[in-house]
Amino acid sequence: MRIAVIGGGGFVGKNVMNGFDNVEAVETAEWVAYGLPKCDAVIHLAANADVRAGWNHPTKDQEYGPQLTQQILEEMRRKGVRRIIFASTGSVYHPHDHNHFPDCPVHATSLYAASKIAAEQLIAAYASAGHVDATVLRFVSVLGPHYSHGLVKDFVEKLQADPTQLPIIAPGTSNKSYVHVSDVVEAMRTVLDQSHPFTIYNVGTRETAQPRAIAKWVIDEMGLDCPVVLEGETWVGDNPTIRLDTQGLRALGWRPKFTIEQAIRDTVRYLCR
């Protein structure tokens, strides 16, 4: 099976490129110039990576979300490519729910989440019309090799600049799941050959972690001994609780190999290499 990876040069994309055979990376500039290469399936990973700064560039999520997704779906329809795996996010769920199932109501608190919901619905429309067989994978925060942005990178950079303390956003009690990128790649491998018109699976671990615990793991992995200092306020649109129910994917035989602590420590080693 020949696979086109839209966003193959990004964090998750690089791991997908290393984890699959017969794949071709497609970046946005190449897409505009050449369109979709000859393939049997598409893995759509392209997105605005800077979720926290979404309101500084309010059209960027629209461009990388529903707008790009519409173009990809039309190109697939024109070329007769039926299979698509779409990378979505656990941020689409309502922040007040404490255990998120794929059929839970969605409620965007960020432009990033809104763009993912819109893209999902476009894919559902094409699937309902019989043009594609689609699987949506809603990820928790992803960690591991080629990790380029997010909480763990922020912590590492702060400690590299000042190893005497680690400031984190107060109160440091948000509760989220995290998953290693190798487990994400394995989730894609698990669903690649499915032929259902439209299916949603959550991808994450059963455990969660708070920033205070993550900070201590990062400090320890870097061989430091310093206090965690609470300061500031969270960013607009942050979802304080993300715990995804993954029983649908587990029923297919998928299991994460990394715990959250193992994923965080592996990421720190990658960033400090």
Residue, then its C-alpha position, 0 to 999 in steps of 0.5 A: m500500500r502506497i501512503a501519502v503523509i500530509g505533514g510528513g515533515g512535522f513531529v508526528g510525521k517524521n515518526v510515521m515516515n520512519g515507521f511505515d514502508n512505502v510512504e511519501a511525505v507531502e508538505t504544504a508548499e509541495w501540495v500547492a505545486y503538485g497536489l496528491p502523489k499517486c497513492d492508495a491511502v492518505i495520512h493527514l497530519a498537517a495542522n497549526a502546531d502553535v495551539r497556544a498562539g492561535w489567537n495571534h494568527p486567527t486564520k492559521d487554524q482555518e487554513y491548516g484545518p478545514q480549508l486544507t482538509q477540503q482540498i485533500l478530500e477533493e483531490m482524493r475524490r478526483k483521483g479515486v483515493r478512498r482511504i484516509i486517516f485524520a489526526s485530530t485531538g482530544s481537545v475537541y471534548h467538553p472540558h467539564d467532562h472527565n472521561h471522554f468517549p468518541d461519541c461524547p459531545v464536542h465543544a471547542t475551547s480553542l481555534y485549534a480544536a474548532s478547526k479539528i471539529a470542522a475538518e472531522q465533519l468535512i471528512a464525515a460528509y465525504a464518507s457519508a456520500g461514499h467518497v472515502d473510508a475514513t478513520v479519525l484518531r483523536f490524540v492526547s498530547v504526543l511525546g517522543p523523538h522529534y518533539s518540537h513544542g509543548l509543555v516538556k520542551d518548555f520545562v527543559e528550556k527553562l531549566q537549561a536557562d536557569p537550573t536553580q528553579l522551574p517555574i510552572i503555571a499555577p496551580g499546576t493541577s490540570n489533569k491530562s493524558y499523554v502518549h508516546v509517538s511510537d504508540v501513535v504510529e502503532a495506532m495508525r498501523t492498527v487502523l490502516d486497513q479498515s474499510h468502515p466509512f467513518t470511525i473515530y478512535n481515541v488514542g492515549t493512555r489510561e493514566t493522567a499526569q499533572p504539571r507538578a508531577i511532570a516537572k519533577w520527572v523532567i528535573d530528575e531526568m536532567g539530573l537536577d535538584c531544584p524547586v518547582v515554583l508556581e506562577g502566572e495563569t494558564w493560556v486562553g483555550d487550554n483544556p484542564t482535563i483530557r482523559l480519553d477512553t481508548q477501549g475502541l482501539r484496544a478492542l482492535g488489539w492496540r496497547p500503549k507500550f509507554t507509560i506517561e512517565q516513560a514517555i516524558r523521560d524519553t522526550v527529555r533525553y531526546l531534547c537534551r541529546 
